[in-house]
Amino acid sequence: MRYLFISDLHLEAKRPDITRAFLRLLETRAPSFDELYILGDFFEVWLGDDTIDELGREVVRALSHLSSQGTRVYLMHGNRDFLLGRRFCRAAGCTLLNDPTVVKLNGEPVLLMHGDSLCTDDLEYMRMRRWLRNPASRLLLRNLPKRTRYKLGRKLRNESQSRTRMKAADITDVNLGAVAHIMREKGIKTLIHGHTHRPAIHDLMIDGAPAVRIVLGDWDQAGWALEVDENGKRLEAFEL
């Protein structure tokens, strides 16, 4: 079987080039894969399935069409779009995955994550993440008036961008101890995640055994995708 992984597209109306590149991928490349995985931060911001706009509807139509062609689509929350819900997934023909999730890729167990939970050195972010990912908090946010959610979304995004610019690069990257801990806990040798915007394939040693951590790239100056099949794993960039 063939698998395709992407993350951190940060789709938004003011970046139509990224939307066009994504739709082109769905039309020309994704149909040749058995499964497509989108590992978080699919949208720059998502304030609830009841706030869907024309961009969201266009994406739903494209994903639904891909699914109808036989490619199974899986979606994981990121830190920007954690309010994506089952209504969106039903309309788009995709399955919402927990973070983390272990899947089998041609018989190999592989751990999938968005990746933000591994950035344990960023204590301020981890506190905010615990609050935002709490089911009670998400229920509260979904039931706020739309105008309030829009204001809160802009505030959180602006504060996040400001804080990230002020922090050292190593603070906003994953903690390698946290990586080793969850790989050991899940009993796997391959981890695929996004979030950090640092695409790379890292060879590791976990308890004396070889392992690998694959980091998906964000779609900004280029698009990024990981292909997995019987011949191996290939992480590559392409023009938007």
N, C-alpha and C positions, 0 to 999 in steps of 0.2 A: 504494500500500500504506500501511497504518497501523501505527505503531510506538509502544509504550508503554515508558517507562523509569522505574525506581524504584531506590532504594538505601537503605542505612543504616536498615533496619527494626529491627535489633537485637532480633529475636524472642526472647522468653524467657517462661518460665511466669509470672513475677510481673507481666507486662504483658499480660494477656488482652485488653485493649482494642485493642492494636496487632494482635494475632493476629486478632481478630474483624474489624477493618477490612481487613486483608489478604485474609482469606477472602472478605469481601464484595466486594472489588475483583475477585478472581478469578471470582466468580459473576456479577457484574452488569456489569462494565466491560471486563475483559480479553478476553472472547470476541469482542468487536467489532474487536479488533486482530489483525493478521497475526502480529506478533511481540512478545513481552514480554522485556525485558532487565532483569535484577536485577544491579546493578553493585557488589556487595560489601557486607559487614557485614549480610548477610541475617539471620544469627543473632547474638545477643550473644556467644555463645561456641559453638564446635563443636570437640569434642575427638577426632573421628574418626567414620567412618560406623558403627563397631561400638558406639558409645555412644548411638545414636539412642533418644530417649525418646518419650512419647506426643505431645508437641508436634511433634517431627520427623516422626512417622508421619502426623499430621494434615496437615501441610504437604505431605508426599509425596503423599498421596491427592488433595489439592486441585490440586496442580500436574499430576499425572498425568491428572486429569479434564480440566483445561484443555487439555493437550496433545492428548488424544484428540478434542477438539472442533475441532482444526485450528489452534490458536494455537501457533506455535513458541516455545519458552521457552529463554532463554539465561541462564547464571549465571556471574558472575565472582567470584573470591575477594576478600575484604576483609582487613583486618588482624585482625578478630575471628574469621573463619571460614575461614582459609586451609587447614584440614585437611578441608574438604568434599571428597569424593572421587567417583570414578566410580560407586561402588555407589549412593550417594545419587542421582546424576544419572540413572542407568539406571532406578531405581525411580520417580523423579519425571518421567521423560520429558523431561528438559532436557539441553542441551548446555553443557559447561564451556568457557568462553572463556579464552584467555590474557590477561594484563594487561601491556601494552596490546594492543588489537585494532582493526584498521580494518575497518569494514563499509560497505556501500553502502546508503543510505537513499534510495529513489526516485532512484537514479543518482548521488547525492552521496556522496563518500567522507567518512566521519566517524570520528574517533578516539574509542574508548571506553576508559576507565580507571577503576579504583577511585578513585585520586587521591592515595593516601598517598605514592607515590613522587615526587610533585611537591613535597612539603613538605621540601625539601632544607635549609632553615635550621635544622630541628630535628635537629641532628647526633646527639644521643643516640638518638632514635627511628630514624633512618636506619641506625645501627649495628645496632640490635636487629632491624630489618626485614631487613637483609641476612642475618643469621643464621637468622631464622625462615623466610625464603623459600628458603633453600638446600635443594635436593632431599635432600641427605644429612641435614640437620637434620629435615626433615619425615618422612623415613623413620624416623629415630630416635624422634621424638615419637609416631608412629603405633604403634610397637612397645613403648612403655612400658606398664606395667600400668595399667589404667583408673583405679585409685585414685590413682596417681602423676600421671596426666594431669589428673584433677580438681583435685588440690592445686596443680599447676603452673598450670592455667587460672585458678583463683581468685587466685593470687599475681600473675600477669601482668596480670590485669584490674584488681586493686586498685592495683598500682604504676602502671599506665597512667593510671587516673583521677586518682591523686594528682599525678603529674607534669604532666598536662594542666592541672590547676587552678593550678599554680604558674608556668606558662609564659605569656609575653606572647602576646596574640592573634595578632600577626603571625608569631610563630615557628611556630605550629601551622597557619598557612594556607599555601597554595601559594606557591612562589617563581615570580614572573612570568618570570624568565629561564629557569627550567626548563620552564615552559609554552611559551614561544616556541621553545625549543630542540627539544622533541619534536614540536611542530606543524610546524616547519620540516623536521625530519628525516623525518617521515612524509609530508610534502607535502600536508597537509590544512589546511582553513580552519575546520573545526568540531570542537570537543572537548567531549565530555560526560563528566562525572565526578561522584563523590560525595565521601565521607570527611570533608570539612571542616565539614559541618553549617551551611554558609553559602549557602543557595539563592539563586541570582541568574543573570541572563544578562548576561555581560560582553562588550561590543564591544571588539575589539582591532584593532591594526594589526601585521601580520607582514610584514616586508620591504616596507613601503609598500602592502600590500594589506589590505582589510578581512577580519577573521576574528571568530569568536565562541567564547566559552567558556561552557558551560552547566553550572552546579553544581546537582546534585540535593539536595533537602533530606532531613534525617533525620526519621524518624517518632517524634515525642515528644508535643509539644503539638498537632500536626496531622500529617496524612499529606501526602506530596508526590509528584507524578507529572509526567512530561514526555510530552506527546503530540506525535508528529511525523507529518505527512501531507502531501499535495500542497498544502495551504493554509498550511503553515508549522510553527513550533515553539511550543508553549504549555506553560509551566511554571506549575503551579498547586498551591495547598494545598487540603485538604479536611478536614472534621471526622473524627476517629477514631470 
